Amino acid sequence: MSVFEALQLMINFSGLIVAVLALVVSIIVLKDKK
């Protein structure tokens, strides 16, 4: 695996984490509004 491939994999993984965190936060906010 080259450095570029490893870097791209890390970027994709961090993007996935950000998406999951945003989903969790939005669910918590929606629950609080009710």
mmCIF file of the N, C-alpha and C atoms, coordinates in Angstrom:
data_MODEL
# 
_entry.id   MODEL 
# 
loop_
_atom_site.group_PDB 
_atom_site.id 
_atom_site.type_symbol 
_atom_site.label_atom_id 
_atom_site.label_alt_id 
_atom_site.label_comp_id 
_atom_site.label_asym_id 
_atom_site.label_entity_id 
_atom_site.label_seq_id 
_atom_site.pdbx_PDB_ins_code 
_atom_site.Cartn_x 
_atom_site.Cartn_y 
_atom_site.Cartn_z 
_atom_site.occupancy 
_atom_site.B_iso_or_equiv 
_atom_site.pdbx_formal_charge 
_atom_site.auth_seq_id 
_atom_site.auth_comp_id 
_atom_site.auth_asym_id 
_atom_site.auth_atom_id 
_atom_site.pdbx_PDB_model_num 
ATOM 1   N N  . MET A 1 1  ? 0.844   -1.203 0.000  1.00 0.00 ? 1  MET A N  1 
ATOM 2   C CA . MET A 1 1  ? 0.000   0.000  0.000  1.00 0.00 ? 1  MET A CA 1 
ATOM 3   C C  . MET A 1 1  ? 0.880   1.253  0.000  1.00 0.00 ? 1  MET A C  1 
ATOM 4   N N  . SER A 1 2  ? 0.594   2.167  -0.911 1.00 0.00 ? 2  SER A N  1 
ATOM 5   C CA . SER A 1 2  ? 1.380   3.397  -0.982 1.00 0.00 ? 2  SER A CA 1 
ATOM 6   C C  . SER A 1 2  ? 0.892   4.410  0.054  1.00 0.00 ? 2  SER A C  1 
ATOM 7   N N  . VAL A 1 3  ? 1.685   5.451  0.241  1.00 0.00 ? 3  VAL A N  1 
ATOM 8   C CA . VAL A 1 3  ? 1.329   6.498  1.209  1.00 0.00 ? 3  VAL A CA 1 
ATOM 9   C C  . VAL A 1 3  ? 0.034   7.186  0.789  1.00 0.00 ? 3  VAL A C  1 
ATOM 10  N N  . PHE A 1 4  ? -0.115  7.414  -0.517 1.00 0.00 ? 4  PHE A N  1 
ATOM 11  C CA . PHE A 1 4  ? -1.310  8.096  -1.030 1.00 0.00 ? 4  PHE A CA 1 
ATOM 12  C C  . PHE A 1 4  ? -2.562  7.273  -0.753 1.00 0.00 ? 4  PHE A C  1 
ATOM 13  N N  . GLU A 1 5  ? -2.470  5.951  -0.946 1.00 0.00 ? 5  GLU A N  1 
ATOM 14  C CA . GLU A 1 5  ? -3.614  5.070  -0.688 1.00 0.00 ? 5  GLU A CA 1 
ATOM 15  C C  . GLU A 1 5  ? -3.981  5.082  0.792  1.00 0.00 ? 5  GLU A C  1 
ATOM 16  N N  . ALA A 1 6  ? -2.964  5.034  1.643  1.00 0.00 ? 6  ALA A N  1 
ATOM 17  C CA . ALA A 1 6  ? -3.208  5.062  3.091  1.00 0.00 ? 6  ALA A CA 1 
ATOM 18  C C  . ALA A 1 6  ? -3.853  6.382  3.501  1.00 0.00 ? 6  ALA A C  1 
ATOM 19  N N  . LEU A 1 7  ? -3.389  7.473  2.909  1.00 0.00 ? 7  LEU A N  1 
ATOM 20  C CA . LEU A 1 7  ? -3.937  8.795  3.211  1.00 0.00 ? 7  LEU A CA 1 
ATOM 21  C C  . LEU A 1 7  ? -5.403  8.881  2.782  1.00 0.00 ? 7  LEU A C  1 
ATOM 22  N N  . GLN A 1 8  ? -5.704  8.365  1.593  1.00 0.00 ? 8  GLN A N  1 
ATOM 23  C CA . GLN A 1 8  ? -7.076  8.387  1.088  1.00 0.00 ? 8  GLN A CA 1 
ATOM 24  C C  . GLN A 1 8  ? -7.991  7.547  1.974  1.00 0.00 ? 8  GLN A C  1 
ATOM 25  N N  . LEU A 1 9  ? -7.469  6.416  2.449  1.00 0.00 ? 9  LEU A N  1 
ATOM 26  C CA . LEU A 1 9  ? -8.238  5.539  3.334  1.00 0.00 ? 9  LEU A CA 1 
ATOM 27  C C  . LEU A 1 9  ? -8.557  6.260  4.643  1.00 0.00 ? 9  LEU A C  1 
ATOM 28  N N  . MET A 1 10 ? -7.579  6.978  5.184  1.00 0.00 ? 10 MET A N  1 
ATOM 29  C CA . MET A 1 10 ? -7.787  7.733  6.428  1.00 0.00 ? 10 MET A CA 1 
ATOM 30  C C  . MET A 1 10 ? -8.810  8.846  6.237  1.00 0.00 ? 10 MET A C  1 
ATOM 31  N N  . ILE A 1 11 ? -8.757  9.522  5.087  1.00 0.00 ? 11 ILE A N  1 
ATOM 32  C CA . ILE A 1 11 ? -9.707  10.605 4.794  1.00 0.00 ? 11 ILE A CA 1 
ATOM 33  C C  . ILE A 1 11 ? -11.123 10.040 4.689  1.00 0.00 ? 11 ILE A C  1 
ATOM 34  N N  . ASN A 1 12 ? -11.261 8.895  4.011  1.00 0.00 ? 12 ASN A N  1 
ATOM 35  C CA . ASN A 1 12 ? -12.571 8.264  3.881  1.00 0.00 ? 12 ASN A CA 1 
ATOM 36  C C  . ASN A 1 12 ? -13.093 7.847  5.248  1.00 0.00 ? 12 ASN A C  1 
ATOM 37  N N  . PHE A 1 13 ? -12.217 7.295  6.091  1.00 0.00 ? 13 PHE A N  1 
ATOM 38  C CA . PHE A 1 13 ? -12.601 6.827  7.421  1.00 0.00 ? 13 PHE A CA 1 
ATOM 39  C C  . PHE A 1 13 ? -13.030 7.994  8.306  1.00 0.00 ? 13 PHE A C  1 
ATOM 40  N N  . SER A 1 14 ? -12.265 9.099  8.260  1.00 0.00 ? 14 SER A N  1 
ATOM 41  C CA . SER A 1 14 ? -12.617 10.265 9.075  1.00 0.00 ? 14 SER A CA 1 
ATOM 42  C C  . SER A 1 14 ? -13.927 10.877 8.587  1.00 0.00 ? 14 SER A C  1 
ATOM 43  N N  . GLY A 1 15 ? -14.157 10.838 7.283  1.00 0.00 ? 15 GLY A N  1 
ATOM 44  C CA . GLY A 1 15 ? -15.421 11.329 6.729  1.00 0.00 ? 15 GLY A CA 1 
ATOM 45  C C  . GLY A 1 15 ? -16.593 10.503 7.226  1.00 0.00 ? 15 GLY A C  1 
ATOM 46  N N  . LEU A 1 16 ? -16.382 9.198  7.333  1.00 0.00 ? 16 LEU A N  1 
ATOM 47  C CA . LEU A 1 16 ? -17.420 8.296  7.840  1.00 0.00 ? 16 LEU A CA 1 
ATOM 48  C C  . LEU A 1 16 ? -17.725 8.614  9.300  1.00 0.00 ? 16 LEU A C  1 
ATOM 49  N N  . ILE A 1 17 ? -16.674 8.844  10.091 1.00 0.00 ? 17 ILE A N  1 
ATOM 50  C CA . ILE A 1 17 ? -16.851 9.176  11.515 1.00 0.00 ? 17 ILE A CA 1 
ATOM 51  C C  . ILE A 1 17 ? -17.631 10.484 11.658 1.00 0.00 ? 17 ILE A C  1 
ATOM 52  N N  . VAL A 1 18 ? -17.296 11.483 10.861 1.00 0.00 ? 18 VAL A N  1 
ATOM 53  C CA . VAL A 1 18 ? -17.991 12.777 10.906 1.00 0.00 ? 18 VAL A CA 1 
ATOM 54  C C  . VAL A 1 18 ? -19.467 12.601 10.559 1.00 0.00 ? 18 VAL A C  1 
ATOM 55  N N  . ALA A 1 19 ? -19.755 11.766 9.552  1.00 0.00 ? 19 ALA A N  1 
ATOM 56  C CA . ALA A 1 19 ? -21.139 11.521 9.147  1.00 0.00 ? 19 ALA A CA 1 
ATOM 57  C C  . ALA A 1 19 ? -21.926 10.852 10.268 1.00 0.00 ? 19 ALA A C  1 
ATOM 58  N N  . VAL A 1 20 ? -21.316 9.867  10.919 1.00 0.00 ? 20 VAL A N  1 
ATOM 59  C CA . VAL A 1 20 ? -21.978 9.162  12.026 1.00 0.00 ? 20 VAL A CA 1 
ATOM 60  C C  . VAL A 1 20 ? -22.218 10.119 13.195 1.00 0.00 ? 20 VAL A C  1 
ATOM 61  N N  . LEU A 1 21 ? -21.225 10.943 13.522 1.00 0.00 ? 21 LEU A N  1 
ATOM 62  C CA . LEU A 1 21 ? -21.375 11.914 14.612 1.00 0.00 ? 21 LEU A CA 1 
ATOM 63  C C  . LEU A 1 21 ? -22.493 12.903 14.300 1.00 0.00 ? 21 LEU A C  1 
ATOM 64  N N  . ALA A 1 22 ? -22.558 13.386 13.073 1.00 0.00 ? 22 ALA A N  1 
ATOM 65  C CA . ALA A 1 22 ? -23.611 14.322 12.680 1.00 0.00 ? 22 ALA A CA 1 
ATOM 66  C C  . ALA A 1 22 ? -24.986 13.672 12.810 1.00 0.00 ? 22 ALA A C  1 
ATOM 67  N N  . LEU A 1 23 ? -25.074 12.398 12.446 1.00 0.00 ? 23 LEU A N  1 
ATOM 68  C CA . LEU A 1 23 ? -26.335 11.656 12.553 1.00 0.00 ? 23 LEU A CA 1 
ATOM 69  C C  . LEU A 1 23 ? -26.764 11.541 14.012 1.00 0.00 ? 23 LEU A C  1 
ATOM 70  N N  . VAL A 1 24 ? -25.828 11.169 14.882 1.00 0.00 ? 24 VAL A N  1 
ATOM 71  C CA . VAL A 1 24 ? -26.123 11.026 16.318 1.00 0.00 ? 24 VAL A CA 1 
ATOM 72  C C  . VAL A 1 24 ? -26.557 12.361 16.916 1.00 0.00 ? 24 VAL A C  1 
ATOM 73  N N  . VAL A 1 25 ? -25.851 13.431 16.583 1.00 0.00 ? 25 VAL A N  1 
ATOM 74  C CA . VAL A 1 25 ? -26.191 14.761 17.103 1.00 0.00 ? 25 VAL A CA 1 
ATOM 75  C C  . VAL A 1 25 ? -27.582 15.179 16.638 1.00 0.00 ? 25 VAL A C  1 
ATOM 76  N N  . SER A 1 26 ? -27.905 14.950 15.380 1.00 0.00 ? 26 SER A N  1 
ATOM 77  C CA . SER A 1 26 ? -29.220 15.334 14.856 1.00 0.00 ? 26 SER A CA 1 
ATOM 78  C C  . SER A 1 26 ? -30.331 14.549 15.545 1.00 0.00 ? 26 SER A C  1 
ATOM 79  N N  . ILE A 1 27 ? -30.092 13.267 15.840 1.00 0.00 ? 27 ILE A N  1 
ATOM 80  C CA . ILE A 1 27 ? -31.080 12.443 16.548 1.00 0.00 ? 27 ILE A CA 1 
ATOM 81  C C  . ILE A 1 27 ? -31.297 12.984 17.963 1.00 0.00 ? 27 ILE A C  1 
ATOM 82  N N  . ILE A 1 28 ? -30.210 13.338 18.649 1.00 0.00 ? 28 ILE A N  1 
ATOM 83  C CA . ILE A 1 28 ? -30.309 13.875 20.013 1.00 0.00 ? 28 ILE A CA 1 
ATOM 84  C C  . ILE A 1 28 ? -31.075 15.198 20.006 1.00 0.00 ? 28 ILE A C  1 
ATOM 85  N N  . VAL A 1 29 ? -30.773 16.062 19.043 1.00 0.00 ? 29 VAL A N  1 
ATOM 86  C CA . VAL A 1 29 ? -31.444 17.365 18.954 1.00 0.00 ? 29 VAL A CA 1 
ATOM 87  C C  . VAL A 1 29 ? -32.933 17.178 18.687 1.00 0.00 ? 29 VAL A C  1 
ATOM 88  N N  . LEU A 1 30 ? -33.285 16.255 17.791 1.00 0.00 ? 30 LEU A N  1 
ATOM 89  C CA . LEU A 1 30 ? -34.691 16.001 17.487 1.00 0.00 ? 30 LEU A CA 1 
ATOM 90  C C  . LEU A 1 30 ? -35.422 15.455 18.706 1.00 0.00 ? 30 LEU A C  1 
ATOM 91  N N  . LYS A 1 31 ? -34.763 14.600 19.475 1.00 0.00 ? 31 LYS A N  1 
ATOM 92  C CA . LYS A 1 31 ? -35.385 14.047 20.690 1.00 0.00 ? 31 LYS A CA 1 
ATOM 93  C C  . LYS A 1 31 ? -35.601 15.134 21.733 1.00 0.00 ? 31 LYS A C  1 
ATOM 94  N N  . ASP A 1 32 ? -34.648 16.073 21.838 1.00 0.00 ? 32 ASP A N  1 
ATOM 95  C CA . ASP A 1 32 ? -34.764 17.152 22.826 1.00 0.00 ? 32 ASP A CA 1 
ATOM 96  C C  . ASP A 1 32 ? -35.905 18.112 22.485 1.00 0.00 ? 32 ASP A C  1 
ATOM 97  N N  . LYS A 1 33 ? -36.187 18.289 21.200 1.00 0.00 ? 33 LYS A N  1 
ATOM 98  C CA . LYS A 1 33 ? -37.219 19.249 20.788 1.00 0.00 ? 33 LYS A CA 1 
ATOM 99  C C  . LYS A 1 33 ? -38.626 18.751 21.121 1.00 0.00 ? 33 LYS A C  1 
ATOM 100 N N  . LYS A 1 34 ? -38.801 17.440 21.243 1.00 0.00 ? 34 LYS A N  1 
ATOM 101 C CA . LYS A 1 34 ? -40.150 16.904 21.496 1.00 0.00 ? 34 LYS A CA 1 
ATOM 102 C C  . LYS A 1 34 ? -40.606 17.160 22.927 1.00 0.00 ? 34 LYS A C  1 
# 
